[in-house]
Amino acid sequence: MTGPETAGQVIRVAGKDVQLPPDVYVDQFVISVSCMAEAPCPQAPIYVLRRGPSTIAVEVVTGRVVDRRTDPGHDEQDFGFLDGVIEK
């Protein structure tokens, strides 16, 4: 399930339950990826979480961050609720 209705829900990342804040939602749930030769291949599935204009893409199984886009003027800690779950 994706979209604003997922805000505040519990998701599972790297084997741990993660409570999404009320202003964070699952923007996309990626089930297949393409690999590029110059970068490590991401492992699907991947949650793309959105908080305002900022997003973070996290592998569901490993917790590895595969993409992070923080909008200028927003705090780098927009996704601090993932600390202790994601690989940095």
PDB file of N, CA, C and O in Angstrom:
ATOM      1  N   MET A   1       0.837  -1.175   0.000  1.00  0.00           N
ATOM      2  CA  MET A   1       0.000   0.000   0.000  1.00  0.00           C
ATOM      3  C   MET A   1       0.886   1.244   0.000  1.00  0.00           C
ATOM      4  O   MET A   1       1.877   1.304   0.728  1.00  0.00           O
ATOM      5  N   THR A   2       0.535   2.213  -0.799  1.00  0.00           N
ATOM      6  CA  THR A   2       1.275   3.456  -0.889  1.00  0.00           C
ATOM      7  C   THR A   2       0.310   4.638  -0.843  1.00  0.00           C
ATOM      8  O   THR A   2      -0.906   4.485  -0.956  1.00  0.00           O
ATOM      9  N   GLY A   3       0.895   5.814  -0.673  1.00  0.00           N
ATOM     10  CA  GLY A   3       0.101   7.036  -0.694  1.00  0.00           C
ATOM     11  C   GLY A   3      -0.060   7.641   0.687  1.00  0.00           C
ATOM     12  O   GLY A   3       0.313   7.033   1.691  1.00  0.00           O
ATOM     13  N   PRO A   4      -0.620   8.847   0.729  1.00  0.00           N
ATOM     14  CA  PRO A   4      -0.766   9.579   1.991  1.00  0.00           C
ATOM     15  C   PRO A   4      -1.516   8.820   3.085  1.00  0.00           C
ATOM     16  O   PRO A   4      -1.334   9.103   4.269  1.00  0.00           O
ATOM     17  N   GLU A   5      -2.356   7.863   2.700  1.00  0.00           N
ATOM     18  CA  GLU A   5      -3.087   7.094   3.725  1.00  0.00           C
ATOM     19  C   GLU A   5      -2.168   6.198   4.541  1.00  0.00           C
ATOM     20  O   GLU A   5      -2.590   5.670   5.570  1.00  0.00           O
ATOM     21  N   THR A   6      -0.916   6.010   4.110  1.00  0.00           N
ATOM     22  CA  THR A   6       0.038   5.199   4.879  1.00  0.00           C
ATOM     23  C   THR A   6       0.760   6.015   5.957  1.00  0.00           C
ATOM     24  O   THR A   6       1.511   5.452   6.754  1.00  0.00           O
ATOM     25  N   ALA A   7       0.543   7.316   5.990  1.00  0.00           N
ATOM     26  CA  ALA A   7       1.183   8.163   7.007  1.00  0.00           C
ATOM     27  C   ALA A   7       0.828   7.655   8.400  1.00  0.00           C
ATOM     28  O   ALA A   7      -0.329   7.352   8.693  1.00  0.00           O
ATOM     29  N   GLY A   8       1.843   7.571   9.247  1.00  0.00           N
ATOM     30  CA  GLY A   8       1.632   7.124  10.622  1.00  0.00           C
ATOM     31  C   GLY A   8       1.538   5.619  10.796  1.00  0.00           C
ATOM     32  O   GLY A   8       1.401   5.142  11.922  1.00  0.00           O
ATOM     33  N   GLN A   9       1.608   4.858   9.711  1.00  0.00           N
ATOM     34  CA  GLN A   9       1.502   3.410   9.796  1.00  0.00           C
ATOM     35  C   GLN A   9       2.825   2.784  10.258  1.00  0.00           C
ATOM     36  O   GLN A   9       3.856   3.454  10.322  1.00  0.00           O
ATOM     37  N   VAL A  10       2.772   1.508  10.572  1.00  0.00           N
ATOM     38  CA  VAL A  10       3.972   0.756  10.930  1.00  0.00           C
ATOM     39  C   VAL A  10       4.408  -0.029   9.699  1.00  0.00           C
ATOM     40  O   VAL A  10       3.610  -0.731   9.077  1.00  0.00           O
ATOM     41  N   ILE A  11       5.712   0.104   9.355  1.00  0.00           N
ATOM     42  CA  ILE A  11       6.292  -0.691   8.271  1.00  0.00           C
ATOM     43  C   ILE A  11       7.419  -1.525   8.872  1.00  0.00           C
ATOM     44  O   ILE A  11       7.841  -1.285  10.004  1.00  0.00           O
ATOM     45  N   ARG A  12       7.898  -2.489   8.123  1.00  0.00           N
ATOM     46  CA  ARG A  12       8.986  -3.350   8.613  1.00  0.00           C
ATOM     47  C   ARG A  12      10.206  -3.149   7.715  1.00  0.00           C
ATOM     48  O   ARG A  12      10.138  -3.339   6.501  1.00  0.00           O
ATOM     49  N   VAL A  13      11.325  -2.762   8.337  1.00  0.00           N
ATOM     50  CA  VAL A  13      12.578  -2.534   7.625  1.00  0.00           C
ATOM     51  C   VAL A  13      13.688  -3.255   8.384  1.00  0.00           C
ATOM     52  O   VAL A  13      13.822  -3.097   9.597  1.00  0.00           O
ATOM     53  N   ALA A  14      14.473  -4.038   7.669  1.00  0.00           N
ATOM     54  CA  ALA A  14      15.593  -4.785   8.258  1.00  0.00           C
ATOM     55  C   ALA A  14      15.149  -5.592   9.472  1.00  0.00           C
ATOM     56  O   ALA A  14      15.865  -5.680  10.469  1.00  0.00           O
ATOM     57  N   GLY A  15      13.960  -6.180   9.375  1.00  0.00           N
ATOM     58  CA  GLY A  15      13.455  -7.038  10.439  1.00  0.00           C
ATOM     59  C   GLY A  15      12.931  -6.306  11.659  1.00  0.00           C
ATOM     60  O   GLY A  15      12.648  -6.939  12.676  1.00  0.00           O
ATOM     61  N   LYS A  16      12.794  -4.974  11.585  1.00  0.00           N
ATOM     62  CA  LYS A  16      12.320  -4.188  12.725  1.00  0.00           C
ATOM     63  C   LYS A  16      11.083  -3.396  12.334  1.00  0.00           C
ATOM     64  O   LYS A  16      10.980  -2.893  11.215  1.00  0.00           O
ATOM     65  N   ASP A  17      10.148  -3.293  13.270  1.00  0.00           N
ATOM     66  CA  ASP A  17       8.975  -2.454  13.046  1.00  0.00           C
ATOM     67  C   ASP A  17       9.375  -0.991  13.163  1.00  0.00           C
ATOM     68  O   ASP A  17      10.095  -0.604  14.083  1.00  0.00           O
ATOM     69  N   VAL A  18       8.896  -0.177  12.212  1.00  0.00           N
ATOM     70  CA  VAL A  18       9.180   1.252  12.190  1.00  0.00           C
ATOM     71  C   VAL A  18       7.850   1.993  12.147  1.00  0.00           C
ATOM     72  O   VAL A  18       7.060   1.812  11.220  1.00  0.00           O
ATOM     73  N   GLN A  19       7.611   2.818  13.140  1.00  0.00           N
ATOM     74  CA  GLN A  19       6.413   3.655  13.186  1.00  0.00           C
ATOM     75  C   GLN A  19       6.677   4.911  12.363  1.00  0.00           C
ATOM     76  O   GLN A  19       7.553   5.703  12.709  1.00  0.00           O
ATOM     77  N   LEU A  20       5.934   5.101  11.287  1.00  0.00           N
ATOM     78  CA  LEU A  20       6.076   6.311  10.500  1.00  0.00           C
ATOM     79  C   LEU A  20       5.438   7.481  11.247  1.00  0.00           C
ATOM     80  O   LEU A  20       4.350   7.334  11.803  1.00  0.00           O
ATOM     81  N   PRO A  21       6.092   8.627  11.266  1.00  0.00           N
ATOM     82  CA  PRO A  21       5.468   9.817  11.849  1.00  0.00           C
ATOM     83  C   PRO A  21       4.206  10.180  11.056  1.00  0.00           C
ATOM     84  O   PRO A  21       4.042   9.723   9.924  1.00  0.00           O
ATOM     85  N   PRO A  22       3.330  10.980  11.622  1.00  0.00           N
ATOM     86  CA  PRO A  22       2.075  11.298  10.946  1.00  0.00           C
ATOM     87  C   PRO A  22       2.232  12.082   9.642  1.00  0.00           C
ATOM     88  O   PRO A  22       1.292  12.159   8.851  1.00  0.00           O
ATOM     89  N   ASP A  23       3.413  12.664   9.414  1.00  0.00           N
ATOM     90  CA  ASP A  23       3.643  13.417   8.179  1.00  0.00           C
ATOM     91  C   ASP A  23       4.586  12.702   7.215  1.00  0.00           C
ATOM     92  O   ASP A  23       5.094  13.317   6.277  1.00  0.00           O
ATOM     93  N   VAL A  24       4.822  11.414   7.436  1.00  0.00           N
ATOM     94  CA  VAL A  24       5.665  10.605   6.547  1.00  0.00           C
ATOM     95  C   VAL A  24       4.806   9.470   5.999  1.00  0.00           C
ATOM     96  O   VAL A  24       4.056   8.826   6.733  1.00  0.00           O
ATOM     97  N   TYR A  25       4.935   9.238   4.683  1.00  0.00           N
ATOM     98  CA  TYR A  25       4.168   8.141   4.088  1.00  0.00           C
ATOM     99  C   TYR A  25       4.997   7.379   3.057  1.00  0.00           C
ATOM    100  O   TYR A  25       6.031   7.857   2.590  1.00  0.00           O
ATOM    101  N   VAL A  26       4.518   6.186   2.717  1.00  0.00           N
ATOM    102  CA  VAL A  26       5.150   5.360   1.690  1.00  0.00           C
ATOM    103  C   VAL A  26       4.721   5.927   0.340  1.00  0.00           C
ATOM    104  O   VAL A  26       3.570   5.787  -0.073  1.00  0.00           O
ATOM    105  N   ASP A  27       5.669   6.568  -0.335  1.00  0.00           N
ATOM    106  CA  ASP A  27       5.399   7.182  -1.630  1.00  0.00           C
ATOM    107  C   ASP A  27       5.402   6.126  -2.732  1.00  0.00           C
ATOM    108  O   ASP A  27       4.584   6.170  -3.651  1.00  0.00           O
ATOM    109  N   GLN A  28       6.342   5.166  -2.629  1.00  0.00           N
ATOM    110  CA  GLN A  28       6.430   4.076  -3.604  1.00  0.00           C
ATOM    111  C   GLN A  28       6.883   2.809  -2.896  1.00  0.00           C
ATOM    112  O   GLN A  28       7.583   2.866  -1.885  1.00  0.00           O
ATOM    113  N   PHE A  29       6.480   1.673  -3.434  1.00  0.00           N
ATOM    114  CA  PHE A  29       6.992   0.384  -3.001  1.00  0.00           C
ATOM    115  C   PHE A  29       7.529  -0.290  -4.257  1.00  0.00           C
ATOM    116  O   PHE A  29       6.766  -0.805  -5.074  1.00  0.00           O
ATOM    117  N   VAL A  30       8.850  -0.281  -4.401  1.00  0.00           N
ATOM    118  CA  VAL A  30       9.515  -0.750  -5.617  1.00  0.00           C
ATOM    119  C   VAL A  30       9.778  -2.246  -5.483  1.00  0.00           C
ATOM    120  O   VAL A  30      10.408  -2.694  -4.526  1.00  0.00           O
ATOM    121  N   ILE A  31       9.285  -3.012  -6.457  1.00  0.00           N
ATOM    122  CA  ILE A  31       9.446  -4.462  -6.374  1.00  0.00           C
ATOM    123  C   ILE A  31      10.477  -5.011  -7.354  1.00  0.00           C
ATOM    124  O   ILE A  31      10.867  -6.173  -7.250  1.00  0.00           O
ATOM    125  N   SER A  32      10.924  -4.189  -8.306  1.00  0.00           N
ATOM    126  CA  SER A  32      11.987  -4.634  -9.199  1.00  0.00           C
ATOM    127  C   SER A  32      12.879  -3.442  -9.541  1.00  0.00           C
ATOM    128  O   SER A  32      12.417  -2.306  -9.650  1.00  0.00           O
ATOM    129  N   VAL A  33      14.157  -3.731  -9.707  1.00  0.00           N
ATOM    130  CA  VAL A  33      15.133  -2.676  -9.981  1.00  0.00           C
ATOM    131  C   VAL A  33      16.028  -3.075 -11.146  1.00  0.00           C
ATOM    132  O   VAL A  33      16.156  -4.255 -11.475  1.00  0.00           O
ATOM    133  N   SER A  34      16.641  -2.079 -11.756  1.00  0.00           N
ATOM    134  CA  SER A  34      17.651  -2.303 -12.785  1.00  0.00           C
ATOM    135  C   SER A  34      19.000  -1.951 -12.184  1.00  0.00           C
ATOM    136  O   SER A  34      19.119  -0.991 -11.423  1.00  0.00           O
ATOM    137  N   CYS A  35      19.991  -2.713 -12.521  1.00  0.00           N
ATOM    138  CA  CYS A  35      21.330  -2.483 -11.985  1.00  0.00           C
ATOM    139  C   CYS A  35      22.173  -1.728 -12.992  1.00  0.00           C
ATOM    140  O   CYS A  35      22.049  -1.907 -14.204  1.00  0.00           O
ATOM    141  N   MET A  36      23.047  -0.866 -12.447  1.00  0.00           N
ATOM    142  CA  MET A  36      23.986  -0.131 -13.285  1.00  0.00           C
ATOM    143  C   MET A  36      25.390  -0.613 -12.933  1.00  0.00           C
ATOM    144  O   MET A  36      25.687  -0.882 -11.769  1.00  0.00           O
ATOM    145  N   ALA A  37      26.235  -0.719 -13.926  1.00  0.00           N
ATOM    146  CA  ALA A  37      27.574  -1.285 -13.735  1.00  0.00           C
ATOM    147  C   ALA A  37      28.408  -0.512 -12.720  1.00  0.00           C
ATOM    148  O   ALA A  37      29.178  -1.124 -11.980  1.00  0.00           O
ATOM    149  N   GLU A  38      28.280   0.808 -12.662  1.00  0.00           N
ATOM    150  CA  GLU A  38      29.154   1.598 -11.795  1.00  0.00           C
ATOM    151  C   GLU A  38      28.646   1.745 -10.360  1.00  0.00           C
ATOM    152  O   GLU A  38      29.321   2.369  -9.541  1.00  0.00           O
ATOM    153  N   ALA A  39      27.509   1.204 -10.040  1.00  0.00           N
ATOM    154  CA  ALA A  39      26.952   1.349  -8.692  1.00  0.00           C
ATOM    155  C   ALA A  39      26.550  -0.013  -8.145  1.00  0.00           C
ATOM    156  O   ALA A  39      26.255  -0.927  -8.914  1.00  0.00           O
ATOM    157  N   PRO A  40      26.537  -0.157  -6.815  1.00  0.00           N
ATOM    158  CA  PRO A  40      26.026  -1.414  -6.242  1.00  0.00           C
ATOM    159  C   PRO A  40      24.561  -1.606  -6.631  1.00  0.00           C
ATOM    160  O   PRO A  40      23.787  -0.649  -6.673  1.00  0.00           O
ATOM    161  N   CYS A  41      24.207  -2.810  -6.905  1.00  0.00           N
ATOM    162  CA  CYS A  41      22.837  -3.116  -7.313  1.00  0.00           C
ATOM    163  C   CYS A  41      21.913  -3.099  -6.094  1.00  0.00           C
ATOM    164  O   CYS A  41      22.145  -3.835  -5.135  1.00  0.00           O
ATOM    165  N   PRO A  42      20.874  -2.273  -6.122  1.00  0.00           N
ATOM    166  CA  PRO A  42      19.928  -2.281  -5.003  1.00  0.00           C
ATOM    167  C   PRO A  42      19.171  -3.601  -4.938  1.00  0.00           C
ATOM    168  O   PRO A  42      18.971  -4.271  -5.952  1.00  0.00           O
ATOM    169  N   GLN A  43      18.759  -3.955  -3.745  1.00  0.00           N
ATOM    170  CA  GLN A  43      18.010  -5.192  -3.529  1.00  0.00           C
ATOM    171  C   GLN A  43      16.552  -4.836  -3.284  1.00  0.00           C
ATOM    172  O   GLN A  43      16.222  -4.211  -2.276  1.00  0.00           O
ATOM    173  N   ALA A  44      15.684  -5.230  -4.197  1.00  0.00           N
ATOM    174  CA  ALA A  44      14.248  -4.998  -4.031  1.00  0.00           C
ATOM    175  C   ALA A  44      13.692  -6.025  -3.054  1.00  0.00           C
ATOM    176  O   ALA A  44      14.243  -7.119  -2.937  1.00  0.00           O
ATOM    177  N   PRO A  45      12.630  -5.701  -2.363  1.00  0.00           N
ATOM    178  CA  PRO A  45      11.807  -4.504  -2.480  1.00  0.00           C
ATOM    179  C   PRO A  45      12.419  -3.308  -1.749  1.00  0.00           C
ATOM    180  O   PRO A  45      13.270  -3.451  -0.871  1.00  0.00           O
ATOM    181  N   ILE A  46      11.948  -2.122  -2.150  1.00  0.00           N
ATOM    182  CA  ILE A  46      12.457  -0.868  -1.608  1.00  0.00           C
ATOM    183  C   ILE A  46      11.271   0.021  -1.242  1.00  0.00           C
ATOM    184  O   ILE A  46      10.343   0.194  -2.031  1.00  0.00           O
ATOM    185  N   TYR A  47      11.317   0.582  -0.033  1.00  0.00           N
ATOM    186  CA  TYR A  47      10.362   1.611   0.352  1.00  0.00           C
ATOM    187  C   TYR A  47      10.923   2.960  -0.050  1.00  0.00           C
ATOM    188  O   TYR A  47      12.084   3.253   0.234  1.00  0.00           O
ATOM    189  N   VAL A  48      10.121   3.787  -0.707  1.00  0.00           N
ATOM    190  CA  VAL A  48      10.456   5.188  -0.914  1.00  0.00           C
ATOM    191  C   VAL A  48       9.516   5.969   0.000  1.00  0.00           C
ATOM    192  O   VAL A  48       8.303   6.005  -0.209  1.00  0.00           O
ATOM    193  N   LEU A  49      10.107   6.590   1.014  1.00  0.00           N
ATOM    194  CA  LEU A  49       9.332   7.334   2.000  1.00  0.00           C
ATOM    195  C   LEU A  49       9.407   8.810   1.683  1.00  0.00           C
ATOM    196  O   LEU A  49      10.449   9.302   1.250  1.00  0.00           O
ATOM    197  N   ARG A  50       8.313   9.523   1.896  1.00  0.00           N
ATOM    198  CA  ARG A  50       8.242  10.953   1.614  1.00  0.00           C
ATOM    199  C   ARG A  50       7.849  11.718   2.874  1.00  0.00           C
ATOM    200  O   ARG A  50       6.942  11.336   3.613  1.00  0.00           O
ATOM    201  N   ARG A  51       8.576  12.816   3.085  1.00  0.00           N
ATOM    202  CA  ARG A  51       8.235  13.784   4.128  1.00  0.00           C
ATOM    203  C   ARG A  51       8.324  15.150   3.468  1.00  0.00           C
ATOM    204  O   ARG A  51       9.418  15.669   3.248  1.00  0.00           O
ATOM    205  N   GLY A  52       7.183  15.727   3.154  1.00  0.00           N
ATOM    206  CA  GLY A  52       7.175  16.975   2.402  1.00  0.00           C
ATOM    207  C   GLY A  52       7.851  16.759   1.061  1.00  0.00           C
ATOM    208  O   GLY A  52       7.519  15.805   0.357  1.00  0.00           O
ATOM    209  N   PRO A  53       8.803  17.629   0.683  1.00  0.00           N
ATOM    210  CA  PRO A  53       9.494  17.463  -0.590  1.00  0.00           C
ATOM    211  C   PRO A  53      10.696  16.520  -0.518  1.00  0.00           C
ATOM    212  O   PRO A  53      11.345  16.285  -1.538  1.00  0.00           O
ATOM    213  N   SER A  54      11.005  15.980   0.646  1.00  0.00           N
ATOM    214  CA  SER A  54      12.172  15.109   0.821  1.00  0.00           C
ATOM    215  C   SER A  54      11.772  13.643   0.720  1.00  0.00           C
ATOM    216  O   SER A  54      10.673  13.258   1.119  1.00  0.00           O
ATOM    217  N   THR A  55      12.694  12.817   0.173  1.00  0.00           N
ATOM    218  CA  THR A  55      12.449  11.381   0.074  1.00  0.00           C
ATOM    219  C   THR A  55      13.690  10.603   0.482  1.00  0.00           C
ATOM    220  O   THR A  55      14.815  11.100   0.429  1.00  0.00           O
ATOM    221  N   ILE A  56      13.442   9.366   0.892  1.00  0.00           N
ATOM    222  CA  ILE A  56      14.519   8.423   1.168  1.00  0.00           C
ATOM    223  C   ILE A  56      14.062   7.065   0.645  1.00  0.00           C
ATOM    224  O   ILE A  56      12.913   6.670   0.842  1.00  0.00           O
ATOM    225  N   ALA A  57      14.976   6.350  -0.029  1.00  0.00           N
ATOM    226  CA  ALA A  57      14.686   5.009  -0.542  1.00  0.00           C
ATOM    227  C   ALA A  57      15.514   4.012   0.251  1.00  0.00           C
ATOM    228  O   ALA A  57      16.738   4.126   0.321  1.00  0.00           O
ATOM    229  N   VAL A  58      14.843   3.032   0.850  1.00  0.00           N
ATOM    230  CA  VAL A  58      15.474   2.086   1.766  1.00  0.00           C
ATOM    231  C   VAL A  58      15.124   0.662   1.364  1.00  0.00           C
ATOM    232  O   VAL A  58      13.959   0.335   1.137  1.00  0.00           O
ATOM    233  N   GLU A  59      16.156  -0.186   1.279  1.00  0.00           N
ATOM    234  CA  GLU A  59      15.904  -1.606   1.016  1.00  0.00           C
ATOM    235  C   GLU A  59      15.159  -2.198   2.198  1.00  0.00           C
ATOM    236  O   GLU A  59      15.571  -2.022   3.345  1.00  0.00           O
ATOM    237  N   VAL A  60      14.075  -2.892   1.932  1.00  0.00           N
ATOM    238  CA  VAL A  60      13.243  -3.462   2.992  1.00  0.00           C
ATOM    239  C   VAL A  60      14.006  -4.513   3.797  1.00  0.00           C
ATOM    240  O   VAL A  60      13.926  -4.525   5.025  1.00  0.00           O
ATOM    241  N   VAL A  61      14.735  -5.384   3.128  1.00  0.00           N
ATOM    242  CA  VAL A  61      15.391  -6.504   3.803  1.00  0.00           C
ATOM    243  C   VAL A  61      16.612  -6.066   4.598  1.00  0.00           C
ATOM    244  O   VAL A  61      16.793  -6.490   5.740  1.00  0.00           O
ATOM    245  N   THR A  62      17.455  -5.218   4.003  1.00  0.00           N
ATOM    246  CA  THR A  62      18.724  -4.863   4.636  1.00  0.00           C
ATOM    247  C   THR A  62      18.708  -3.542   5.399  1.00  0.00           C
ATOM    248  O   THR A  62      19.504  -3.351   6.318  1.00  0.00           O
ATOM    249  N   GLY A  63      17.823  -2.640   5.034  1.00  0.00           N
ATOM    250  CA  GLY A  63      17.824  -1.306   5.633  1.00  0.00           C
ATOM    251  C   GLY A  63      18.831  -0.370   4.992  1.00  0.00           C
ATOM    252  O   GLY A  63      19.046   0.737   5.485  1.00  0.00           O
ATOM    253  N   ARG A  64      19.456  -0.803   3.889  1.00  0.00           N
ATOM    254  CA  ARG A  64      20.438   0.047   3.218  1.00  0.00           C
ATOM    255  C   ARG A  64      19.732   1.172   2.467  1.00  0.00           C
ATOM    256  O   ARG A  64      18.757   0.947   1.751  1.00  0.00           O
ATOM    257  N   VAL A  65      20.248   2.393   2.648  1.00  0.00           N
ATOM    258  CA  VAL A  65      19.711   3.552   1.934  1.00  0.00           C
ATOM    259  C   VAL A  65      20.279   3.537   0.521  1.00  0.00           C
ATOM    260  O   VAL A  65      21.496   3.527   0.337  1.00  0.00           O
ATOM    261  N   VAL A  66      19.400   3.536  -0.474  1.00  0.00           N
ATOM    262  CA  VAL A  66      19.845   3.518  -1.860  1.00  0.00           C
ATOM    263  C   VAL A  66      19.695   4.883  -2.520  1.00  0.00           C
ATOM    264  O   VAL A  66      20.283   5.120  -3.575  1.00  0.00           O
ATOM    265  N   ASP A  67      18.925   5.781  -1.925  1.00  0.00           N
ATOM    266  CA  ASP A  67      18.784   7.139  -2.439  1.00  0.00           C
ATOM    267  C   ASP A  67      18.199   8.011  -1.339  1.00  0.00           C
ATOM    268  O   ASP A  67      17.348   7.577  -0.562  1.00  0.00           O
ATOM    269  N   ARG A  68      18.674   9.251  -1.291  1.00  0.00           N
ATOM    270  CA  ARG A  68      18.161  10.205  -0.306  1.00  0.00           C
ATOM    271  C   ARG A  68      18.160  11.571  -0.957  1.00  0.00           C
ATOM    272  O   ARG A  68      19.182  12.027  -1.470  1.00  0.00           O
ATOM    273  N   ARG A  69      17.017  12.216  -0.934  1.00  0.00           N
ATOM    274  CA  ARG A  69      16.892  13.547  -1.518  1.00  0.00           C
ATOM    275  C   ARG A  69      16.242  14.464  -0.494  1.00  0.00           C
ATOM    276  O   ARG A  69      15.038  14.406  -0.243  1.00  0.00           O
ATOM    277  N   THR A  70      17.082  15.314   0.089  1.00  0.00           N
ATOM    278  CA  THR A  70      16.594  16.253   1.091  1.00  0.00           C
ATOM    279  C   THR A  70      16.452  17.613   0.431  1.00  0.00           C
ATOM    280  O   THR A  70      17.413  18.150  -0.121  1.00  0.00           O
ATOM    281  N   ASP A  71      15.275  18.152   0.490  1.00  0.00           N
ATOM    282  CA  ASP A  71      14.997  19.448  -0.102  1.00  0.00           C
ATOM    283  C   ASP A  71      15.768  20.535   0.639  1.00  0.00           C
ATOM    284  O   ASP A  71      15.801  20.530   1.869  1.00  0.00           O
ATOM    285  N   PRO A  72      16.391  21.472  -0.087  1.00  0.00           N
ATOM    286  CA  PRO A  72      17.048  22.592   0.590  1.00  0.00           C
ATOM    287  C   PRO A  72      16.047  23.302   1.507  1.00  0.00           C
ATOM    288  O   PRO A  72      14.896  23.529   1.134  1.00  0.00           O
ATOM    289  N   GLY A  73      16.495  23.636   2.672  1.00  0.00           N
ATOM    290  CA  GLY A  73      15.604  24.275   3.640  1.00  0.00           C
ATOM    291  C   GLY A  73      14.935  23.285   4.571  1.00  0.00           C
ATOM    292  O   GLY A  73      14.258  23.686   5.517  1.00  0.00           O
ATOM    293  N   HIS A  74      15.117  21.988   4.315  1.00  0.00           N
ATOM    294  CA  HIS A  74      14.594  20.962   5.213  1.00  0.00           C
ATOM    295  C   HIS A  74      15.759  20.333   5.947  1.00  0.00           C
ATOM    296  O   HIS A  74      16.879  20.269   5.440  1.00  0.00           O
ATOM    297  N   ASP A  75      15.478  19.879   7.124  1.00  0.00           N
ATOM    298  CA  ASP A  75      16.491  19.306   7.999  1.00  0.00           C
ATOM    299  C   ASP A  75      16.969  17.957   7.478  1.00  0.00           C
ATOM    300  O   ASP A  75      16.174  17.146   7.003  1.00  0.00           O
ATOM    301  N   GLU A  76      18.263  17.728   7.569  1.00  0.00           N
ATOM    302  CA  GLU A  76      18.847  16.435   7.196  1.00  0.00           C
ATOM    303  C   GLU A  76      18.256  15.321   8.065  1.00  0.00           C
ATOM    304  O   GLU A  76      18.283  14.152   7.680  1.00  0.00           O
ATOM    305  N   GLN A  77      17.734  15.676   9.210  1.00  0.00           N
ATOM    306  CA  GLN A  77      17.137  14.696  10.121  1.00  0.00           C
ATOM    307  C   GLN A  77      15.663  14.430   9.819  1.00  0.00           C
ATOM    308  O   GLN A  77      14.956  13.864  10.653  1.00  0.00           O
ATOM    309  N   ASP A  78      15.193  14.830   8.639  1.00  0.00           N
ATOM    310  CA  ASP A  78      13.804  14.549   8.260  1.00  0.00           C
ATOM    311  C   ASP A  78      13.448  13.075   8.443  1.00  0.00           C
ATOM    312  O   ASP A  78      12.291  12.731   8.684  1.00  0.00           O
ATOM    313  N   PHE A  79      14.461  12.208   8.325  1.00  0.00           N
ATOM    314  CA  PHE A  79      14.230  10.776   8.432  1.00  0.00           C
ATOM    315  C   PHE A  79      14.974  10.180   9.623  1.00  0.00           C
ATOM    316  O   PHE A  79      15.334   9.003   9.613  1.00  0.00           O
ATOM    317  N   GLY A  80      15.201  10.994  10.640  1.00  0.00           N
ATOM    318  CA  GLY A  80      15.894  10.561  11.847  1.00  0.00           C
ATOM    319  C   GLY A  80      15.178   9.434  12.575  1.00  0.00           C
ATOM    320  O   GLY A  80      15.809   8.697  13.333  1.00  0.00           O
ATOM    321  N   PHE A  81      13.882   9.285  12.364  1.00  0.00           N
ATOM    322  CA  PHE A  81      13.130   8.198  13.001  1.00  0.00           C
ATOM    323  C   PHE A  81      13.614   6.828  12.526  1.00  0.00           C
ATOM    324  O   PHE A  81      13.277   5.812  13.135  1.00  0.00           O
ATOM    325  N   LEU A  82      14.405   6.786  11.439  1.00  0.00           N
ATOM    326  CA  LEU A  82      14.955   5.530  10.934  1.00  0.00           C
ATOM    327  C   LEU A  82      16.307   5.175  11.572  1.00  0.00           C
ATOM    328  O   LEU A  82      16.831   4.085  11.341  1.00  0.00           O
ATOM    329  N   ASP A  83      16.864   6.082  12.364  1.00  0.00           N
ATOM    330  CA  ASP A  83      18.153   5.799  13.019  1.00  0.00           C
ATOM    331  C   ASP A  83      18.039   4.506  13.815  1.00  0.00           C
ATOM    332  O   ASP A  83      17.041   4.273  14.495  1.00  0.00           O
ATOM    333  N   GLY A  84      19.051   3.681  13.727  1.00  0.00           N
ATOM    334  CA  GLY A  84      19.048   2.391  14.413  1.00  0.00           C
ATOM    335  C   GLY A  84      18.436   1.288  13.574  1.00  0.00           C
ATOM    336  O   GLY A  84      18.500   0.116  13.944  1.00  0.00           O
ATOM    337  N   VAL A  85      17.837   1.655  12.436  1.00  0.00           N
ATOM    338  CA  VAL A  85      17.245   0.656  11.543  1.00  0.00           C
ATOM    339  C   VAL A  85      18.002   0.622  10.215  1.00  0.00           C
ATOM    340  O   VAL A  85      18.299  -0.452   9.691  1.00  0.00           O
ATOM    341  N   ILE A  86      18.308   1.790   9.683  1.00  0.00           N
ATOM    342  CA  ILE A  86      18.950   1.854   8.375  1.00  0.00           C
ATOM    343  C   ILE A  86      20.465   1.764   8.479  1.00  0.00           C
ATOM    344  O   ILE A  86      21.061   2.135   9.490  1.00  0.00           O
ATOM    345  N   GLU A  87      21.068   1.265   7.414  1.00  0.00           N
ATOM    346  CA  GLU A  87      22.532   1.260   7.294  1.00  0.00           C
ATOM    347  C   GLU A  87      22.941   2.601   6.723  1.00  0.00           C
ATOM    348  O   GLU A  87      22.371   3.062   5.734  1.00  0.00           O
ATOM    349  N   LYS A  88      23.924   3.226   7.339  1.00  0.00           N
ATOM    350  CA  LYS A  88      24.376   4.525   6.840  1.00  0.00           C
ATOM    351  C   LYS A  88      25.637   4.398   6.056  1.00  0.00           C
ATOM    352  O   LYS A  88      26.159   5.397   5.561  1.00  0.00           O
TER     353      LYS A  88
END
